[in-house]
């Protein structure tokens, strides 16, 4: 098996990092190059990322980020966002106004940012570093806007911690999401029932942080209200919808 494929198949989210251990300049140069080489829709570069290494900022964001104390000990916290500042500058430079569907434009930014974040994760893991995606950046976007000097149009999408592994959980089993030729809804629903059993068994038997949890129930409980990302929803609505009505 290709070494890279093996590494990716064995990847786990790392939340326990060695504090005060820094990534080398050569590693940082490579990671920056990987992000800048990420594919984007129409080569539009509709995303940006801020690499945070300052221990004081990492500690501050760890306190603000829900359930994300691990940010404090990461060597790097990368915050990916939709890049609207450059798009608006392009309009002014060329004296033209875009008429693209705002929902499609927003989706493009999310996809571009996610592709780049995934490439960054893969590159970091290939170096032997630990990583963990941080979706909770969407629960405190206004703090990030202020702390990272982002205009309101540059909306945070996903974060990624990168650092040196102190410890890690066992490899978590995943649900099958692959279909060939056509989608099978009956198979998809059956997969939920099977995964509920596998997921519960994993959490009851793993070495650390054992708990009794059912996959489908945990997902529904998380999304049953929108308090987790209310500020993010408002930010998106203000920029992509209300702005067009003014």
KAFENFEN-V964426 format. One record per residue. N is the residue number from 0. RES is the residue in one small letter. SS is DSSP state (hx for helix, st for strand, lp for the rest). BURIAL is + if it has 24 or more other C-alpha atoms within 12 Angstrom, else -. D_CENTER is the distance of its C-alpha to the mean C-alpha in Angstrom with 2 decimals. Layout:
# KAFENFEN-V964426
N | RES | SS | BURIAL | D_CENTER
N | RES | SS | BURIAL | D_CENTER
This chain:
# KAFENFEN-V964426
0 | x | lp | - | 27.61
1 | x | lp | - | 25.71
2 | x | hx | - | 24.31
3 | x | hx | - | 20.85
4 | x | hx | - | 20.71
5 | x | hx | - | 21.97
6 | x | hx | - | 19.38
7 | x | hx | + | 16.46
8 | x | hx | - | 18.38
9 | x | lp | - | 18.81
10 | x | lp | + | 15.28
11 | x | lp | + | 14.38
12 | x | st | + | 11.75
13 | x | lp | + | 13.57
14 | x | lp | + | 14.06
15 | x | st | + | 17.51
16 | x | st | + | 17.91
17 | x | lp | + | 21.20
18 | x | lp | + | 21.72
19 | x | lp | - | 23.10
20 | x | lp | - | 22.47
21 | x | lp | + | 21.38
22 | x | lp | + | 20.00
23 | x | lp | - | 22.89
24 | x | hx | - | 23.35
25 | x | hx | - | 23.70
26 | x | hx | + | 20.35
27 | x | hx | + | 18.72
28 | x | hx | - | 20.73
29 | x | hx | - | 19.55
30 | x | hx | + | 15.81
31 | x | hx | + | 16.49
32 | x | hx | - | 18.56
33 | x | hx | - | 15.98
34 | x | hx | + | 13.57
35 | x | hx | + | 16.69
36 | x | lp | - | 17.87
37 | x | lp | + | 15.00
38 | x | lp | + | 16.61
39 | x | lp | + | 16.43
40 | x | hx | - | 18.45
41 | x | hx | - | 22.08
42 | x | hx | - | 21.02
43 | x | lp | - | 20.10
44 | x | lp | + | 17.37
45 | x | lp | + | 15.80
46 | x | st | + | 12.78
47 | x | st | + | 12.81
48 | x | st | + | 11.15
49 | x | st | + | 12.81
50 | x | st | + | 13.31
51 | x | st | + | 14.65
52 | x | lp | + | 17.30
53 | x | lp | - | 19.85
54 | x | hx | - | 20.52
55 | x | hx | - | 21.66
56 | x | hx | + | 18.54
57 | x | hx | + | 16.38
58 | x | hx | + | 18.90
59 | x | hx | + | 18.91
60 | x | hx | + | 15.20
61 | x | hx | + | 15.47
62 | x | hx | - | 18.31
63 | x | hx | + | 16.63
64 | x | lp | + | 13.32
65 | x | lp | - | 14.31
66 | x | lp | - | 14.83
67 | x | lp | + | 12.95
68 | x | hx | + | 16.04
69 | x | hx | + | 14.53
70 | x | hx | + | 13.13
71 | x | hx | + | 16.85
72 | x | hx | + | 17.74
73 | x | lp | + | 14.95
74 | x | lp | + | 16.46
75 | x | st | + | 13.62
76 | x | st | + | 10.72
77 | x | st | + | 8.93
78 | x | st | + | 7.97
79 | x | st | + | 7.45
80 | x | st | + | 9.83
81 | x | st | + | 12.43
82 | x | lp | + | 15.50
83 | x | lp | + | 18.54
84 | x | hx | - | 20.80
85 | x | hx | - | 21.66
86 | x | hx | + | 22.18
87 | x | hx | - | 24.61
88 | x | hx | - | 26.30
89 | x | hx | - | 26.88
90 | x | hx | - | 28.59
91 | x | hx | - | 30.84
92 | x | hx | - | 31.66
93 | x | hx | - | 32.78
94 | x | lp | - | 34.25
95 | x | lp | - | 32.50
96 | x | lp | - | 30.42
97 | x | lp | - | 27.81
98 | x | lp | - | 28.54
99 | x | lp | - | 25.42
100 | x | lp | - | 24.31
101 | x | hx | - | 21.84
102 | x | hx | - | 19.83
103 | x | hx | - | 19.66
104 | x | hx | + | 18.77
105 | x | hx | + | 15.84
106 | x | hx | + | 14.67
107 | x | hx | + | 15.23
108 | x | hx | + | 13.03
109 | x | hx | + | 10.03
110 | x | hx | + | 10.97
111 | x | hx | + | 11.72
112 | x | hx | + | 8.54
113 | x | hx | + | 6.64
114 | x | hx | + | 9.73
115 | x | hx | + | 9.79
116 | x | hx | + | 6.51
117 | x | hx | + | 7.97
118 | x | hx | + | 11.27
119 | x | hx | + | 10.49
120 | x | hx | + | 9.49
121 | x | hx | + | 12.66
122 | x | hx | + | 14.72
123 | x | hx | + | 14.08
124 | x | hx | + | 14.89
125 | x | hx | + | 17.90
126 | x | lp | + | 19.11
127 | x | lp | - | 19.27
128 | x | lp | + | 16.54
129 | x | st | + | 14.29
130 | x | st | + | 10.49
131 | x | st | + | 8.10
132 | x | st | + | 4.44
133 | x | st | + | 5.15
134 | x | hx | + | 5.21
135 | x | hx | + | 8.59
136 | x | hx | + | 8.31
137 | x | hx | + | 9.63
138 | x | hx | + | 12.51
139 | x | lp | + | 13.87
140 | x | hx | + | 13.37
141 | x | hx | + | 17.05
142 | x | hx | + | 16.97
143 | x | hx | + | 14.34
144 | x | hx | + | 16.47
145 | x | hx | - | 19.47
146 | x | hx | - | 18.34
147 | x | lp | + | 16.76
148 | x | lp | - | 19.51
149 | x | lp | + | 17.47
150 | x | lp | + | 19.66
151 | x | lp | + | 18.93
152 | x | lp | + | 18.27
153 | x | lp | + | 15.28
154 | x | lp | + | 12.79
155 | x | st | + | 9.48
156 | x | st | + | 6.67
157 | x | st | + | 3.23
158 | x | st | + | 4.41
159 | x | st | + | 5.67
160 | x | st | + | 9.19
161 | x | st | + | 11.89
162 | x | st | + | 15.43
163 | x | lp | + | 18.57
164 | x | st | + | 18.76
165 | x | st | - | 21.33
166 | x | st | - | 21.13
167 | x | lp | + | 19.14
168 | x | lp | + | 19.57
169 | x | lp | - | 21.15
170 | x | lp | - | 19.34
171 | x | lp | - | 18.15
172 | x | lp | - | 19.80
173 | x | lp | - | 17.88
174 | x | lp | - | 19.28
175 | x | lp | - | 20.76
176 | x | lp | - | 19.13
177 | x | lp | - | 21.45
178 | x | lp | - | 24.61
179 | x | lp | - | 27.27
180 | x | lp | - | 29.09
181 | x | lp | - | 28.36
182 | x | lp | - | 26.35
183 | x | lp | - | 28.16
184 | x | hx | - | 27.52
185 | x | hx | - | 29.89
186 | x | hx | - | 28.14
187 | x | hx | - | 24.73
188 | x | hx | - | 26.30
189 | x | hx | - | 28.11
190 | x | hx | - | 24.95
191 | x | hx | - | 23.70
192 | x | hx | - | 26.97
193 | x | hx | - | 26.82
194 | x | hx | + | 23.29
195 | x | hx | + | 24.24
196 | x | hx | - | 26.93
197 | x | hx | + | 24.92
198 | x | hx | + | 22.05
199 | x | hx | + | 24.68
200 | x | hx | - | 26.63
201 | x | hx | + | 23.76
202 | x | hx | + | 23.07
203 | x | hx | - | 26.82
204 | x | hx | - | 27.55
205 | x | lp | - | 24.81
206 | x | lp | - | 26.04
207 | x | lp | - | 24.11
208 | x | lp | - | 23.01
209 | x | lp | - | 24.98
210 | x | lp | - | 24.83
211 | x | lp | - | 26.21
212 | x | lp | - | 23.50
213 | x | lp | - | 23.46
214 | x | hx | + | 20.34
215 | x | hx | - | 21.38
216 | x | hx | - | 22.66
217 | x | hx | - | 19.58
218 | x | hx | - | 17.39
219 | x | hx | - | 20.13
220 | x | hx | - | 20.62
221 | x | hx | - | 17.06
222 | x | hx | - | 17.34
223 | x | lp | - | 21.04
224 | x | lp | - | 20.70
225 | x | lp | - | 18.43
226 | x | hx | - | 18.95
227 | x | hx | - | 15.43
228 | x | hx | + | 14.07
229 | x | hx | - | 17.53
230 | x | hx | + | 17.18
231 | x | hx | + | 14.22
232 | x | hx | - | 16.41
233 | x | hx | + | 19.32
234 | x | hx | + | 17.70
235 | x | hx | + | 16.82
236 | x | hx | - | 20.29
237 | x | hx | - | 22.08
238 | x | hx | + | 20.81
239 | x | hx | + | 20.78
240 | x | hx | - | 23.67
241 | x | hx | - | 25.95
242 | x | hx | - | 26.07
243 | x | hx | - | 27.63
244 | x | hx | - | 30.27
245 | x | lp | - | 31.57
